[in-house]
Amino acid sequence: MTFLKDKTITVIGGGLAGCEAAYRIASCGVKVRLLEMRPEKSTPAHQSDNLAELVCSNSLKSEILETAQGLLKDEMKTLGSLLLGCAMKSRVPAGAALAVDREIFSRLVTGAVTAHPLIELVRAEVTKLPESGVVVIATGPLTSEPLTRELQLLGGEENLYFYDAIAPSVTEESLNRERVFRASRYGKGEDDYYNCPLDRDEYQRFHQELVAADVREGHSMDRALFFDACMPVEVLARRGVDTLRYGPMRPVGLEWRGQRPYAVVQLRQEDKQGQVWGLVGFQTRLRWGEQQRVFRMIPGLENAQFVRFGTMHRNTYMNSPRLLLPTLQMRTNPRLIFAGQITGVEGYMESAATGILAGLNAVRLLQGEEPMVLSQETMLGALVHFITTARGEEFQPINASFGLLPALVDAPKNRQERYRAYVHRSQGNMDKYSELFLK
């Protein structure tokens, strides 16, 4: 294969998956050329020039091992994840979740990548794919238009799309301390969240104004294709008066003044100093003036100072079941390996994990070895199996979930015992691969 003559692997995209891929490749003793278009060309969502910038939530989700997200993190730790180490050094309180200070996190990742002697970081937009060599494409959901067109022509399929919204953030000092309280649901962790309780009347007035509020793209956008976990709060509100109470404003596991609120809005810490807090589950594309008016109706946010308003941007992902092999190679051009959200995995850790696998398989391909297909009994293996074998006409982005794993033999009836059995089985499988990843 002529493309193996080039002994430097190219990684396109300096996001979570691209950084994991580049670091994994370099850790195997292979030279990497990491191409990142920022700051030469930015995106509607990015705010800095750092690598691995978190553009949506600052939460990397649960650390509890008996959850799908916790298991995925455990597998990534086994596989030598760069980002997990940086996350631990930049973490902020978030109960049972792993949340980070965005700026410190991306700065740590950038430092680790640029300091590696085998990684060459090139700041330039890629409009044409390299004609030779092994290439990892991890350009994410905000892939530039020229490269998107290139991928569409290459794959022979139109890329699918969905719309993604970002939640607003406010300053801690602007919160009304008489109407907010600190707590985590069910007492898990410390009192890591600010909670804004609403009674029935307050909730109904807020719901009424939210439904009627002005959005940037007009109500016709409600028919657009959104990923469920990033559904704009105003779209959820239009589904029914109680939808939010069973979604982002659910009051279960919380008490205020001796009783459970009718509804609650949670705020999660976003920086190390605890000066900036994000509204959990409040992704929105309301006009900025409307965000101030409507969200200040929430008790405790009457005088909220907004550090960042919610925004919406177009996210692009591939029809991976039709285009990719379970090794993350392109079916019609196997020297191209894809990773991250562009493949249809959804979530920070899911994206980063596929970057590790893509990096390993890029090295194996370069060295003339067979690319690896992970066991479906691991969370990462099950996730990759799903995105590469699902029904193409119904494919949408997906998070890690125990529902993706093969059924257990003699599965325990107790849910927690069943989850522990999944974890035990996965760990046994992942240990078989660890030497290959950490060589």
Buried (B, 14 or more C-beta within 10 A) or exposed (E): EEBBEBEBBBBBBBBBBBBBBBBBBBBBEBBBBBBBBBEEEEBEBBEBBBBBBBBBBBBBBBBBBBBBBBBBBBBBBBBBBBBBBBBBEBBBBBBBBBBBBBBBBBBBBBEBBEEBEBBBBBBEBBEEBBEEBBBBBBBBBBBBEEBBEBBBEBBEEEBBBBBBBBBBBBBBEBBBEEBBBEBBBEEBBEEBBBBBBBEEEBBBEBBEBBBEBEBEEEEEBBEBEBBEBBBBBBBBBBEEEEBBBEBBBBBEEBBBEEEEBBBBBBBBBBBBEEEBBBBBBBBBBBBBEBBBBBBBBBBBBEEBBBBBBBBBBEBBBBBBBBBBBBBBBBEEBBBBBBBBBBBBBBBBBBBBBBBBBBBBBBBBBBEEEEBBBBBBBBBBBBBBBBBBBBEEEEBBBBBBBBEBBEEEEEEEEEEEEBBBBBBEBBBEBBEEBBEBBEE
